[in-house]
Amino acid sequence: LYRKSDSKLWKAKGDAAITVPAVAMALGTIAAGNSGLVLRYGCVRNDGWTFTPGGLWLSADTAGAMVGYADKPDSSGNQVQYVAEAVSATVVFFNPNTAVVEVP
């Protein structure tokens, strides 16, 4: 999630500078305009995840998603942000680096 100009958290996406940096992770589905649980820093487990252990980046293709190294944003204009470490297939240590690099 990133903080939009309206001061609310919205799904972050690495395809435009206006939708980064990600600063929190939603801990479930939250409908627009509603409140919900978010994680700013720490470990979370989701048995539906199938990550390969290692670094995770903000996706440029799917809003609110994290991707592994092989799928990190790499197209011109994409925003690259490291957001978490997959400790296992189902456990993530969320510790977003708010430094964002734009792909030339």
N, C-alpha and C positions, 0 to 999 in steps of 0.2 A: 504494500500500500504506500502511496505517496500523499503528501499533504497538498491539496489543491488550493487555489487562491480563495476559495470559499471557506477555508479553514477545516474542511472535512477531509477524511481519508478516502481515497479512491484507489482502484486497482492500478498498480504501476505497470508500465509496459516500456520496454527498451527500444521503441521505434521512433521516439520523438523526445526532445529535450524537455518538453512541457510535462511529461508524465513520469519523470524521475526526479530525485532519487527515491528509491524504496526505503522507508523508515520503519515499517512494521509489517507483520504477517497476520492475516485474518486466520482465526482458529476455527473457522467454519464458514458457511455461506451467510452473508449479510446482505440483505436487500438494500438498495439505494435509499438513503434517508433514515435507515434504522440503525440502532446501536447493536454492538456485538463484541465478542472477546477478540482482542488482538495481542500479539506478542511483539515486544520491542527488542528483546534480547533473551536468548536461552534456548534450551532443548525442547523439542516437541516430537511426538511420535504419531505416525499415521500408518496403520497397517495396510492402507490402500496404495501407499507409495512404493515405487520400485526403483529408487535411485541407485546408481553405482557410487560407492563411497568415494568422496573427493569433493572438490569445489562445486558450488552451484552459483549460477548467474541469473539475473533477471532476463526473462524471455522477451524477445522483440516480436514474436509471433502471437503469443497468447497473453492477454492482460492478466496479471496476477499470478503468473506461473514462473517456476524456476526451472532451469535447464542445466545439464552437465556441460563440461568443457567443450565437447564435440559440437554442441548445439548453441553455444553462446553467440550473441549477435556479432555479425561480421560484415554486414552490408553497409555501404556508404550512408552516413547519417544516423546509423544505429547508435544507441547509447549502451555502453558496456559497464555493468555494475556487478561486482561480486557481492552476494547477499548471504551466503550460508555455506556450511560444510555438511555434506551427507556423512554422518558417522557410520551408518549402515543403510540398507535398502529402505528402512522405515523410520529412521531417526535422523533428525536434522538439528544442527546447532545453528540457530539464526543469529547472525552477528553482522548486519549489513555495513559495508564500507560505503559511506556516502560520497566518496570520490567517484565521479562518473567520467568516462572517457568516450568521446565521440569518434566513431570510425570515419576516417577521411574518405 
